[in-house]
Amino acid sequence: MGQISEADIKLLWGRAGGICSNPVCGKDLTVLNSQLQWFQIGEMAHIIARQEDGPRGQTGGGSNAYENLILLCPTCHTMIDKAPAGQYTQEILISWKNDHETKIRDAFARITFGSLDDLKREIGFILLDNHQLYEEFGPKSVAAQDPESNLWKMWSEVKEKSLVPNNKKIIKIIQGNLRLLGPEEAKLFFRFKAHADGFEKNQYSRLDSYPLFPAEFAEVFRI
């Protein structure tokens, strides 16, 4: 029957923002426990069932590709699969997925600021969060140098579930406030955007290289 590829898993979770795609739910699907371990409660539901006689089944069954998957919480997954035939159709689930991903993508584009200083302050807080995560879990962290620590194992999770979404947030917020940027701030923003795009792609499919984080961007937009 095959399995869902790692690339499709990361794409689905990334575009859904780790949030249930049911428009009346919106549950956060990743949780950090008291032992600082991430665990996922989300489920990748098939829009067209893998089995012909499954929910929304068709001749030949549905694929395991991203296009046939929707990210849901366990409750909503059970609900759509146990509901009477025709209640949650293929068209409804595709609409849920598309609308949700658009909402996630555009969530921060509508935030506007009255001054460059206010914009910098908002971006500075997000950059501070990224920096703290890098310092605690990154390849140069104390945990990574300690052979008895297992915190370094969380780095991949932190990149996918915190750094990539944070970078997207920064890009969306600044894109919605480009009118406030001067020439130098604009140049640094586009350098950051090139880095963030490459950083995200590298999580889905390993790249030979991508632009490094521009330290000057953090200097200009720091708190």
C-alpha positions as CSV (number, residue, x, y, z in Angstrom):
1,M,0.0,0.0,0.0
2,G,3.0,2.3,0.5
3,Q,3.6,5.0,3.1
4,I,3.3,8.7,3.2
5,S,6.6,10.2,2.1
6,E,8.6,12.4,4.5
7,A,8.4,15.2,2.0
8,D,4.6,15.1,1.9
9,I,4.4,14.8,5.7
10,K,6.5,18.0,6.2
11,L,4.7,19.8,3.4
12,L,1.3,19.0,4.9
13,W,2.3,19.9,8.5
14,G,4.1,23.1,7.3
15,R,1.3,24.4,5.2
16,A,-1.3,23.6,7.8
17,G,0.8,25.3,10.5
18,G,0.4,22.4,12.8
19,I,-3.3,23.3,13.4
20,C,-6.4,21.2,12.7
21,S,-7.9,22.2,9.3
22,N,-11.5,21.9,10.4
23,P,-12.7,25.6,10.3
24,V,-14.7,25.2,13.5
25,C,-11.9,23.4,15.4
26,G,-8.4,25.0,15.0
27,K,-6.8,22.8,17.7
28,D,-3.0,23.0,18.1
29,L,-1.6,19.7,17.1
30,T,1.9,19.8,18.6
31,V,2.5,19.8,22.3
32,L,5.7,20.3,24.4
33,N,5.6,18.2,27.5
34,S,7.3,18.7,30.9
35,Q,10.3,16.7,29.7
36,L,10.8,19.2,26.9
37,Q,9.8,16.6,24.3
38,W,7.6,17.5,21.4
39,F,4.8,15.1,20.5
40,Q,2.2,15.3,17.8
41,I,-1.6,14.7,18.3
42,G,-2.4,15.5,14.6
43,E,-3.5,12.9,12.1
44,M,-3.0,12.9,8.4
45,A,-6.5,12.0,7.1
46,H,-7.1,10.8,3.5
47,I,-9.6,12.9,1.6
48,I,-10.3,9.9,-0.6
49,A,-9.8,6.7,1.4
50,R,-7.0,4.4,0.6
51,Q,-9.5,1.5,0.5
52,E,-12.2,1.5,-2.1
53,D,-14.8,0.8,0.5
54,G,-13.5,3.4,3.0
55,P,-14.8,6.9,3.7
56,R,-15.2,8.8,0.5
57,G,-13.8,5.8,-1.3
58,Q,-13.4,5.5,-5.1
59,T,-12.4,2.8,-7.5
60,G,-8.7,2.2,-7.0
61,G,-8.5,4.1,-3.7
62,G,-6.9,7.4,-3.0
63,S,-3.2,8.1,-2.9
64,N,-0.8,8.9,0.0
65,A,0.3,12.1,-1.7
66,Y,0.0,15.5,-0.1
67,E,-2.9,16.4,-2.5
68,N,-5.0,13.7,-1.0
69,L,-4.3,14.4,2.7
70,I,-5.7,16.9,5.2
71,L,-4.3,17.5,8.7
72,L,-6.9,17.1,11.5
73,C,-7.0,16.5,15.2
74,P,-8.0,12.9,16.2
75,T,-11.6,14.0,17.1
76,C,-12.2,15.7,13.7
77,H,-10.6,12.7,11.9
78,T,-12.9,10.3,13.6
79,M,-15.9,12.6,13.0
80,I,-15.5,12.9,9.2
81,D,-14.8,9.1,8.8
82,K,-17.7,8.0,11.1
83,A,-20.3,10.4,9.8
84,P,-23.0,9.2,7.4
85,A,-21.9,9.0,3.8
86,G,-22.2,12.3,2.0
87,Q,-22.0,14.5,5.1
88,Y,-18.2,15.3,4.7
89,T,-17.6,14.9,1.0
90,Q,-14.4,15.1,-0.9
91,E,-15.3,18.7,-2.0
92,I,-15.9,19.8,1.6
93,L,-12.6,18.5,2.8
94,I,-10.7,20.0,-0.1
95,S,-12.4,23.3,0.7
96,W,-11.4,23.0,4.4
97,K,-7.8,22.3,3.4
98,N,-7.5,25.1,0.9
99,D,-9.2,27.7,3.0
100,H,-7.1,26.7,6.1
101,E,-3.8,26.8,4.3
102,T,-4.6,30.2,2.8
103,K,-5.6,31.5,6.3
104,I,-2.3,30.3,7.7
105,R,-0.3,31.7,4.8
106,D,-2.0,35.2,5.0
107,A,-2.5,35.3,8.8
108,F,0.2,38.0,9.5
109,A,0.0,39.9,6.2
110,R,-2.9,42.0,7.6
111,I,-0.9,43.3,10.6
112,T,0.1,46.9,10.0
113,F,2.2,49.3,12.1
114,G,2.3,53.1,12.3
115,S,6.0,53.4,12.5
116,L,9.2,51.6,11.6
117,D,10.2,51.4,15.3
118,D,6.9,49.6,16.1
119,L,7.6,47.1,13.2
120,K,11.1,46.5,14.4
121,R,9.9,45.8,17.9
122,E,7.5,43.2,16.7
123,I,10.1,41.5,14.5
124,G,12.6,41.7,17.2
125,F,10.5,39.6,19.6
126,I,10.2,36.9,16.9
127,L,13.9,37.0,16.2
128,L,14.6,36.7,19.9
129,D,12.5,33.6,20.1
130,N,14.4,32.1,17.2
131,H,17.8,33.0,18.8
132,Q,16.8,31.4,22.1
133,L,15.7,28.2,20.4
134,Y,19.0,28.1,18.4
135,E,21.1,28.7,21.5
136,E,19.3,26.0,23.5
137,F,18.8,23.3,20.8
138,G,21.0,24.2,17.8
139,P,24.2,22.5,16.5
140,K,26.4,24.9,18.6
141,S,24.3,24.6,21.8
142,V,25.6,23.2,25.1
143,A,23.2,20.3,24.7
144,A,24.8,19.4,21.3
145,Q,28.2,19.3,22.8
146,D,27.2,17.2,25.8
147,P,27.3,13.5,24.9
148,E,24.9,12.7,27.8
149,S,22.2,15.1,26.7
150,N,19.4,14.2,24.3
151,L,18.1,17.7,23.8
152,W,20.0,18.0,20.5
153,K,17.6,15.4,19.1
154,M,14.9,18.0,19.3
155,W,16.6,20.3,16.8
156,S,14.9,18.9,13.8
157,E,11.5,19.3,15.5
158,V,12.3,22.8,16.6
159,K,13.3,23.8,13.1
160,E,10.1,22.5,11.5
161,K,7.6,23.5,14.2
162,S,9.1,26.8,15.4
163,L,11.8,28.3,13.3
164,V,10.1,27.8,9.9
165,P,6.8,29.2,11.1
166,N,8.5,32.1,12.8
167,N,10.4,32.9,9.7
168,K,7.2,32.9,7.7
169,K,5.6,35.1,10.2
170,I,8.4,37.6,9.9
171,I,8.1,37.6,6.1
172,K,4.4,38.1,6.1
173,I,4.5,40.9,8.7
174,I,7.2,42.8,6.8
175,Q,5.5,42.3,3.5
176,G,2.4,43.9,4.9
177,N,4.5,46.9,6.0
178,L,7.0,47.4,3.2
179,R,6.0,51.1,3.0
180,L,7.9,51.7,6.3
181,L,11.2,50.3,5.1
182,G,14.0,52.4,3.8
183,P,16.4,51.1,1.1
184,E,18.8,49.5,3.6
185,E,16.1,47.8,5.6
186,A,14.5,46.6,2.4
187,K,17.8,45.0,1.1
188,L,18.3,43.2,4.4
189,F,14.7,42.0,4.4
190,F,15.1,40.4,0.9
191,R,18.3,38.8,2.1
192,F,16.5,37.4,5.1
193,K,13.7,36.2,2.8
194,A,16.1,34.3,0.6
195,H,17.6,32.7,3.6
196,A,14.2,31.7,5.1
197,D,13.1,30.2,1.8
198,G,16.2,28.1,1.5
199,F,16.1,27.1,5.1
200,E,12.5,25.9,4.7
201,K,13.2,24.0,1.5
202,N,16.2,22.3,3.2
203,Q,13.9,20.8,5.8
204,Y,11.8,19.1,3.0
205,S,14.6,18.1,0.7
206,R,18.3,18.4,1.6
207,L,20.0,21.2,-0.4
208,D,23.7,21.5,-1.2
209,S,23.6,25.0,0.1
210,Y,21.4,28.0,0.8
211,P,21.9,31.6,1.8
212,L,23.0,32.0,5.4
213,F,21.1,34.1,8.0
214,P,22.1,37.8,7.5
215,A,23.4,38.9,10.9
216,E,22.9,42.5,9.9
217,F,19.1,41.8,9.7
218,A,19.1,40.9,13.3
219,E,21.1,44.0,14.2
220,V,18.6,46.3,12.5
221,F,15.5,44.6,13.7
222,R,16.6,43.6,17.2
223,I,14.7,44.8,20.3
